[in-house]
Amino acid sequence: MPNHINQRIAFLRKLVKAGFHEENLDKMVVECGSLAQDTSYVLTFFVLKHLFAEISAVLEGEAVNLERFKALTSEIGEPIDVILDKVINNEEVRFNDLESVVRVQIHNLNVFRSDRQGF
């Protein structure tokens, strides 16, 4: 992987570790969009871009308490980190890798939305 791509992935990883706050999420969306165009990992970065955009859309313009924020973002950083490790090491990102992060995202969104509706 070219050095400038590795640097951009390192920047994306830094954003993920810094937290899923609106400002970071917007940067993550942009970075994933660019990486989808500039690398052979098109599907990987397309999926990550969609996940980050979805979290951002849920948080946009809404005050969210810490418990609900944790419900929305829990356990998503680790599978993303595994995926980014594979990309950095020029390994194949498998269907199961992407499915695991999407599964966590769908679960988190369902929990978040059910909390909002008071179920």
N, C-alpha and C positions, 0 to 999 in steps of 0.2 A: 504494500500500500504506500503510495507517495507520502512524503513527510507532511505536506500541507493538509492532506486528508486526515492523517493521524492527529494532527494538531486540532483540526475541527472536531474530530470525534472526542478528543480529550476535553475540548471546551464543552461539548454536549454532555459528557460524563460529569464534568464539574457542575454544570447547571442542574443535572438530575440530583446530584448529592447535596446541592444547596437548597433544594426543596421545590415543591410544585406550587409555587406562588405565581400569580398572574403574569408578572413581569418576566420571570424565568420561563414560564410556559410559552409565552409569545416568542421568546428567543429560541426555545426548543423547536417550535413549529417551523420557524424560518430555517433553522439549521438542518432539520430533517428534510425539509423540502429541497434544499440545496444538495444535501448528500444523496438524496434519491436520484438526482439528475447527474451527479458527478462520480458516482461509484457504480459497481455492478450489483450492489445490494439495494436495488430499486424497491422491491416488495418490503424488505425489512424497514427501510426508512419511511416508506409510505405508511406502513402500519404504525410505526412510532409517531409519525406526524399526526395521524388521525387520533391516536390515544391522547397525545398532549393537547390537541385542539379540543377534544371532547371534555377533558378536565377543565380547560380554560373556559369553555362555554358554560359549564355548570357553575363555575365560580364567579363568572362575570356579573358584576353589579349586585352581588349578593353578599351580605355579611354572614360569614359562616363561623360558628364557634369551633374551638379546637377539637372537640370530640367528633364533630361531623367532618371536619377537614381530615382528621386521621382515618375515619371510615372511608373516605373517598380515595385516599392516597396510600393506605396501608398495603404493604407487601408487594408494591409494584416496582419499587426501585431495584430489588435484587434480580428479578428476571430481566429487566432492562440492562442491568450491569453485565449479566451473563451474555446477552446478545451482543452488547458492545465489545466485550472481550473477544468474542468469536470474530467480529468484523475486524478488529485491530490485528488479530492473529491470522487474518485471511482464511478463516475456517468457514465451513458451510453453516449457515443459519438454517436450521431445519424447521419444518412445519411445526413440530412439537414445541420448539422454542417460542415461536410467534403465538401459537395457540395458548401456551401457558400464560403469557402476559395479557393476551386478550381476555382469557377466562378470568383472571384476577380483576381486570378493568370492569368487565361486565358485572361481576359480583359486587365490587365496590360501588359502582353506580346504582345498582339495585338497592343496596343497603342505604346509601346516601339518600336516594329518592324516597325510600320507605320511611326514613327518619323525618324527612321534610313533611310527609303527609300524615305523620302521627300514627302510623300502623304499629 
